[in-house]
Amino acid sequence: MTANHRHSTVLPIIQCRRATLESLRHTAGAMAAVRDALLVAGGLGTRMLPTSASVPKEALPLVDVPALIHLAREAVAAGVQCLHIISSPRKDLTAILGDHSWLQDRRPDLDQTLLSPFSDIKVKVHIQHEPLGLGNAIETALDDVSGPFLVLLGDNILLDSHTPTNEFIPSNASKKLVENFEKNGLPCAGLLAISPHEVSNYGVVRLEGERIQEICEKPNVEDAPSNLVMCGRYLFTPDAKSLLQKYDVESHGELQSIVLQQHWMNNDGLLGVELKGYQWYDSGKPLPWLQAQVDHALRRSDTAPAMEAWLRARLDEL
């Protein structure tokens, strides 16, 4: 499941009664802490077949660290105490969720959190029995969530640090959203600026200040309100559960989560958090994932020199 959606639609904001950001900032300190994260990994990975038939795409490595470990450590860095993984009936995550600390003697240079990445966080696996979209995936876990929560799409990795594995630094993308929520008390979505000619593949937003005023799904280049797109990171408030019941999947299908966000836009507000300086890697498609390997390797001090030399030599042969 990627950050973009299948349908093309424009969702403008309607001017309704709303609290001001300033008034909400006064009450933000009383808001519940963000202790839960939902990692949406229910997709079948059909574009990554035949590999995904035997290896979950979330277990595929970005050079040498599996995507799921990147996401889990990002959640921990944001203060999360319980990670809810939304999976599908036939996906087996047993191996990657296991404790591999017994290998520490073989690689004493690695931090223990890479071999036991879930030792300091509670993990619950929830099954989405049918692929009915992001909103429905979120609903499968909400009976176990009471406060505000993060949502991370399982095939979207956002990195602002490209270190060797023995110097691993988790992404702080989700932490940026938590910090915004602690300041404003409002739901928010992570945004990345992309090349204007790529906007037709994503959910593009129009901002006024921090507020998202419009979400335009897969617009034509000339119709896009900006080059800021949603990138698979969200922070939802506790009312998401009742709102997803109100805007049910039977009525709204895969647009259920977009309608939920439109509700917030039309009321107290939905904020955009621009994530500057991050590389966005997509593990859901073969070519973007191959490009991610090369890009990340060229940014790491331990792999960049040899990788660059090999690439230059190989290109000279073409």
C-alpha positions in Angstrom: 0.0 0.0 0.0 1.5 3.3 -1.1 1.0 6.9 -0.1 -1.1 7.6 -3.2 -4.6 6.3 -3.9 -6.3 4.9 -7.0 -9.0 7.5 -7.6 -8.7 11.0 -8.9 -10.6 13.5 -6.9 -10.3 17.0 -5.5 -11.4 17.6 -1.9 -11.7 21.4 -1.2 -12.1 22.6 2.3 -15.5 24.1 3.4 -15.4 27.0 5.7 -17.0 25.8 9.0 -16.8 26.6 12.7 -13.3 25.8 13.9 -10.9 26.5 16.7 -7.9 28.7 16.0 -4.4 27.3 16.1 -3.7 29.6 19.0 -6.6 28.4 21.1 -5.6 24.8 20.4 -2.0 25.4 21.3 -3.2 26.4 24.8 -4.8 23.0 25.3 -2.2 20.9 23.5 -0.2 20.3 26.7 -3.2 18.4 28.1 -3.4 16.1 25.1 -2.6 12.4 25.5 0.9 11.3 24.6 1.4 9.4 21.3 2.1 5.9 22.4 0.8 3.8 19.5 1.8 3.5 15.9 0.0 1.6 13.2 2.3 0.1 10.5 0.1 -0.7 7.5 1.6 -3.8 5.8 -1.5 -5.6 4.6 -0.8 -5.3 0.9 -0.1 -8.5 -1.1 2.9 -7.1 -2.8 1.7 -8.2 -6.2 4.0 -5.8 -8.0 7.0 -7.5 -6.3 6.1 -11.0 -7.3 7.5 -13.6 -7.3 9.7 -12.5 -4.5 6.8 -11.3 -2.3 5.2 -14.8 -2.6 7.8 -16.1 -0.2 9.3 -13.0 1.4 7.1 -10.2 2.7 8.1 -7.0 0.9 8.4 -5.4 4.4 11.3 -7.8 5.0 13.2 -6.8 1.9 16.4 -5.0 2.8 17.5 -1.4 2.0 21.0 -2.5 1.3 21.3 -4.5 4.5 18.5 -3.3 6.9 15.0 -4.6 6.3 12.3 -2.0 5.6 10.3 -3.1 8.6 13.2 -2.5 10.9 13.7 1.0 9.5 10.0 1.7 10.2 10.0 0.1 13.7 13.0 2.0 14.9 11.5 5.2 13.5 8.4 4.6 15.6 10.5 3.9 18.7 12.5 7.1 18.1 9.1 9.0 18.1 8.3 7.7 21.6 6.0 4.9 20.5 5.5 2.0 23.0 3.2 -0.3 21.0 3.5 -1.0 17.3 0.4 -2.4 15.7 1.2 -4.1 12.4 -1.7 -4.5 10.0 -1.0 -7.6 7.9 -2.9 -9.9 5.6 -4.0 -13.5 6.2 -1.2 -15.2 4.2 1.7 -13.0 5.1 4.2 -14.5 7.5 6.2 -12.0 9.5 7.4 -14.5 12.1 11.1 -14.5 11.1 11.5 -10.7 10.9 9.6 -10.2 14.2 11.9 -12.8 16.0 14.7 -12.2 18.4 18.0 -12.7 16.7 20.2 -11.5 19.5 22.0 -14.9 19.4 23.9 -13.5 16.4 25.4 -10.7 18.3 28.6 -12.6 18.9 29.0 -12.9 15.1 28.5 -9.1 14.6 29.5 -7.3 17.8 29.8 -4.1 15.8 26.0 -4.0 15.3 23.8 -2.3 17.8 21.5 -4.9 19.5 18.4 -3.0 18.3 19.1 -4.2 14.8 19.2 -7.9 15.8 16.4 -7.5 18.4 14.5 -4.6 16.9 11.3 -5.2 18.8 12.8 -5.9 22.3 11.9 -2.4 23.5 8.5 -2.1 22.0 5.2 -4.1 22.3 4.1 -5.5 19.0 0.5 -6.5 18.1 -0.4 -8.0 14.7 -3.8 -7.3 13.3 -5.2 -9.0 10.1 -7.0 -7.1 7.4 -8.9 -9.9 5.7 -9.8 -7.9 2.6 -7.8 -5.2 0.8 -10.4 -2.4 1.4 -8.1 0.6 1.6 -6.1 2.5 4.2 -9.1 3.5 6.3 -10.3 0.0 6.7 -6.7 -1.2 7.5 -6.6 1.4 10.3 -10.0 0.2 11.7 -8.7 -3.3 12.3 -6.4 -2.1 15.1 -8.4 0.7 16.7 -10.1 -1.4 19.3 -6.6 -1.6 20.9 -5.8 2.1 20.6 -7.2 4.7 22.9 -5.2 7.9 22.3 -3.6 9.7 19.3 -1.6 7.4 17.1 0.9 7.5 14.2 0.2 5.8 10.9 3.2 4.6 8.8 2.7 3.0 5.4 4.8 -0.1 5.2 6.4 0.4 1.8 7.4 4.0 2.3 10.8 4.6 4.0 11.8 8.2 4.8 15.5 8.7 5.6 17.4 11.8 6.6 20.5 9.9 7.7 22.5 7.5 5.6 25.0 5.9 7.9 26.8 2.6 7.9 24.8 -0.1 9.6 27.1 -0.3 12.5 26.4 3.4 13.1 22.6 3.1 12.4 20.5 6.2 13.2 16.7 5.8 12.9 14.7 8.2 10.9 13.0 11.0 12.9 10.2 11.6 10.3 7.5 10.3 12.7 9.0 12.3 15.6 8.5 15.5 13.5 4.7 14.7 13.4 4.6 14.0 17.1 6.3 17.3 17.9 3.8 19.1 15.7 0.9 17.4 17.5 2.4 18.3 20.9 2.5 21.9 19.8 -0.9 22.2 18.1 -3.1 19.2 19.3 -4.3 18.6 15.7 -4.1 15.7 13.3 -1.3 16.1 10.8 0.2 14.5 7.7 3.8 14.4 6.5 4.5 16.1 3.3 7.4 16.0 0.8 8.2 18.3 -2.1 8.7 16.4 -5.3 9.5 17.2 -8.9 6.4 18.9 -10.5 6.3 16.4 -13.3 5.7 13.5 -10.9 2.7 14.9 -9.1 0.2 12.9 -11.1 1.2 9.8 -9.1 0.4 11.2 -5.6 -2.0 13.0 -3.3 -1.1 16.7 -3.7 -2.0 19.3 -1.1 -2.7 23.0 -1.1 -1.5 24.7 2.1 -2.4 28.0 3.8 0.2 28.4 6.5 0.3 25.0 8.2 -3.3 24.0 7.3 -4.1 21.6 4.5 -6.9 23.3 2.5 -7.2 20.8 -0.3 -6.2 17.3 -1.3 -6.0 16.6 -5.0 -5.6 12.9 -5.8 -3.4 12.2 -8.9 -3.9 15.6 -10.6 -2.7 16.5 -14.0 0.5 18.5 -13.8 -1.2 21.7 -14.8 -4.0 21.2 -12.2 -1.8 20.4 -9.2 -2.1 23.0 -6.4 1.5 22.5 -5.4 4.4 20.0 -5.5 3.8 19.0 -1.9 2.5 15.4 -1.6 1.5 13.0 1.2 4.3 10.6 1.8 2.9 7.8 4.0 3.2 9.4 7.5 0.2 10.5 9.5 -0.8 11.4 13.0 -4.5 10.8 13.8 -6.4 11.9 16.8 -8.6 9.6 18.9 -11.8 10.7 17.1 -10.6 8.8 14.1 -12.4 5.6 15.3 -15.8 7.2 15.5 -15.3 9.1 12.2 -14.3 5.9 10.4 -17.5 4.4 11.6 -19.4 7.4 10.4 -17.6 7.4 7.0 -17.7 3.7 6.6 -15.9 1.7 4.0 -19.2 0.4 2.5 -20.1 4.0 1.6 -16.7 5.4 0.7 -14.5 2.4 -0.3 -10.8 3.2 -0.7 -11.5 6.9 -0.3 -12.5 6.3 3.3 -9.3 7.7 4.8 -9.4 10.7 2.5 -13.0 11.5 3.6 -11.8 11.2 7.2 -9.1 13.8 6.5 -11.6 16.0 4.7 -13.7 16.0 7.9 -10.8 17.4 9.9 -10.0 19.9 7.2 -13.6 21.1 7.4 -13.6 21.4 11.1 -10.7 22.1 13.6 -8.1 21.5 10.9 -5.6 19.1 9.4 -2.0 20.3 9.5 0.8 19.6 7.0 4.3 18.9 8.3 6.8 19.4 5.5 9.6 16.9 5.9 12.7 18.6 4.4 15.9 16.8 3.7 14.5 13.3 3.5 14.9 10.7 0.8 11.7 8.8 0.0 12.2 5.1 -0.8 9.3 2.9 -2.1 9.6 -0.8 -1.6 6.4 -1.6 -3.4 7.7 -1.6 -7.0 10.8 -3.2 -8.5 12.4 -0.3 -10.2 11.9 2.3 -7.4 13.3 -0.2 -4.9 16.3 -0.9 -7.1 16.9 2.8 -7.4 16.5 3.1 -3.6 19.4 0.6 -3.1 21.7 2.5 -5.4 20.8 5.9 -4.0 21.1 4.8 -0.3 24.4 3.0 -1.1 25.8 6.1 -2.7 25.0 8.2 0.4 26.6 5.8 2.9 30.3 6.3 3.7 31.0 2.6 3.8 29.5 1.7 0.4 29.7 5.0 -1.6 33.3 4.9 -2.9 33.1 1.3 -4.3 29.6 1.7 -5.5 30.4 4.9 -7.4 33.5 3.5 -8.9 31.6 0.4 -10.1 28.8 2.5 -11.5 31.1 4.7 -13.5 33.0 1.8 -14.9 29.7 0.0 -15.8 28.3 3.1 -17.5 31.5 3.4 -19.5 30.9 0.0 -20.9 27.4 0.9 -22.3 
